[in-house]
Structure formats: C-alpha cells, structure tokens
Amino acid sequence: MPFAAVLTDLDGVLRHFDHAAQTDIEVRYGLPLMKTAFDPELMLPPTLGQVTEAQWLESIIAALGGDDRARQAVTEFAGIGFWVDEQVKQLLARAQQHVPVIIVTNAMDTVEEHLDRLGLTYFADDLVSSARVGVAKPDRRIYEIAAERAGVAPERCLFVDDRLPNVEAARALGMTGIHYRTVQDLAAVLG
C-alpha cells in the first residue's frame, strides 16, 4: 500500500441519502427545503458543534416560515433514510488490514448515533467530526488533526471526498487526494 493512512469522508462516499425523497418533499410542500437547510448561515453552526442537530432543524423551520407546513416538511426531511455503500465499505476494510482508516466528516452532534444505526460504530480506526473538533473541511486544521490521529505525516495520507474543494485542501497539505464520484474512483487507488 503506497499510503500510511486512508482518510475518508462519510457523506457522499461511505454513506448516502435518498435524494429522490428530498426532492419529493420539496415538491409536495412547495418549499425550498434543501437550499434553506444547506444555507451556510444555517449549516455552519451545527457543523462546528455550536448548536445541536435539533436546533438546526428548528432554524430551518423558522427560515421556511415557522408554520405547521414548514414543520411537517422538516420533520419528513429529518426522517429520510440513509445507507452504507457496501462496495466502498469493503474497499476501506481491505485497506484497513494494512493501514488505519479514519473517517473525516463535516457532521453534527448526532454523527455517532448515525454511525451506530449504520453498523459502523467500530468500523473506522477513528472519527474526526467537525462538530467535535470545532473546525470543518476545507479548513486545513481538520486534515492535520486526522493525520495526527492516524499517526502519520500528511504526505503519507490518502484523502477521499466527494467535494472537490475538500480534496484540493487536502492536496495543498501534501496528501494524495481522490475526488470521489463512483466506487471505481476509489477502487482504482485501493483496488
């Protein structure tokens, strides 16, 4: 293995959400749910651990008008299912036989609960959650924390993420960065 550690994003790589269900909720309620939920002004505080996921959901309801319709739409949004990409999990598990695998995620205070629901609580060697460390990708510090936890220099890390700005930030630290779009992107490196 040409790397001493694999650092991987969670959402969009290992865990996936039902985007069709998200779109369906928006259409049925006629509300800009996704644009509102992921507005940086609303999204950054829970991602940095400054507010809880529950408080974030309440902020979305308020931004959508605060009425019963907004509350129902957000309640449905919060209940959308998610799943593990088993092919990605297998590739990471094979890599883990040789090097540490660290999940590096911009997440909220509920990430550990979500990992438990996915059966991933003990899958990775460590979890670097933005809500726990107070910095989020693409801030260089979160990558440094992950490399430190892996016990290797950044230039010996493979970093995998579905967002190109996050990959570019890892590359700027000397990491090998993989912009994940399909499982083949990861298989080409980890085979």
N, C-alpha and C positions, 0 to 999 in steps of 0.2 A: 504494500500500500504506500503510495507516494506522499501521504499526508499523515500527520501525527494525531489529528483530531478532525472530526466532522461536526460542524456547527450547522444546524438546520432550523429553518423557520417551521412554525407549526401550521398556521392557516394558509391554505393555497398550495401546500406541499404535502404535509402529512395528514392534515385534517381539512375536510371540505364541507361546505354548507350547501343547502338546496337553494340555488339562486332562482330557480323557477318559482319556488314557493314565495321568495321575497318579492319577485315581480308580481305574482298573483295578488299578494296582499296590497301592494301599491295600487294596482288596477282596481281592485274591488272597493277600496276605500277612497280612491282618488286623492291620495296624499303623497307628497314627495318623501317617502319614508327613508329610502336609502341615502339620498342626498343630505337629508337632515341628520340621520343617525351618524353618518361618517363625516359630517362637517368638522374640520379640525378644531373649531372652538368648543364643540361638544365632546369630541372624541379624545382630545389630548388629556384632559384631567383624569379620566379613569385609566387611561393607558399609562399614566405616570403614577398611578396609585394615590392620587389626590382626592378622588371620590370613588365610591363603590359602583359596581355594575348597576345596582338598583337605583342609585342616584342618577346615573347616566340615563337609564330608561325613563325616569321621571323628567329629566331635562328634555328628552325627545318629545314626550307627551306635551310638555309646556310649549315647545317650539312649534308643534303642529296644531296649536290652538287650545290645548288643555281640556277639550270636551270628551264626552264618552266615546265618540267615534275615534278620536286620536288614541285614547287609552286602549280600546279594543284592538286597533291596528298594531300598536306597540306590543301589546300582550301576545298577539299572534306572532309577531316578528321575533320576540324573545323566545318563543317556543319552537322555532324552526329547528329541525333536526340537523345533525352533523355526523360525519362518519370518517373512519380512517381509510386512507388509500393503502390497501394491503400490499400492493407491489412496492410502494415506497417503503413501507414498514419492513418488508423482507430485505430490501437492499440495505437499509440502515442497520438492520440486525446483523447482516453479514459483515458489514464494515465494523460493527461493534465487537466482533470477535477479535479484531486486531487493534482498534483504536477507540478512545472514548467518543461517544456521540452525545452532543449537548443540544438541547432544544433552546433556541434563542428567539423569543417571541415578544411582539408588542401585544400585551394581553392585559386583562383586567384582574381584579381580585378573585375571580371565580375560576381561574385557569386550572388550578389543582383539582377542583371539583370536576371540571370538564375532562381533564386527563383521566380521572378515575372512571367517569362514565364511559370513556372510550377504551378502558382497559390498558391505559398507557402510564399509569402511575409509576411503575417501576421499569418502564421501557428504557428511557434515556439514562445516561450516567449522571446528568444534572439538568436543571431547568434554570435558564436565565430569563426571568419575566420582567418586562419593563415596569409593571406595577409594583414589583418587589424591590427593584434596584433603582428606581426613580429616573431612569433615562431610557429613551426609546430609539429604535433604529430610525433613521440612519446616524444617530449620534455615535461618534467613534468610541465613546466610553463603554457602551454595551458590548461591543465586539471585544474590547480589551478585557472586560470582566469575563466574558465567555472563554477567551483564550487562557486567562489566568486560572479559571476553574478547571479547564482541561489540562492545565499544567504544561502547556506548550507555547512557543513563540507564535505570534500571529501569522508569520510567513509559513508556518508548518500546518496551518488550518485550511480545510476546505469549508467554504461557506455556501449554503444553498438557500435561495429565497426566490419567491415568485415576483417580487418587486425589484425592478432594475435599479432604482436609486439605492436600495439597501445593499445590493450586490456591489455596486460601484463604490459605496462607502467602505465595504469590506476589502475590496481590491486596493483602495487607497492606503490601507494599513499593511498591505503586502500579502493578504490572504488570497488564495485561489477562489474566485467567485464563480458560481454557476447560477445563471438566470434560469430558474425552473419554469418550464411551460408544460412539459409532459414527462412521464416517467422515463422516457428514453434519454432525456437530458441528464438525469441522474445515473441511469444505467451506463451511459457512455463513459462516465468517470469512475463509478464504483463497480460496474459490471458484476 
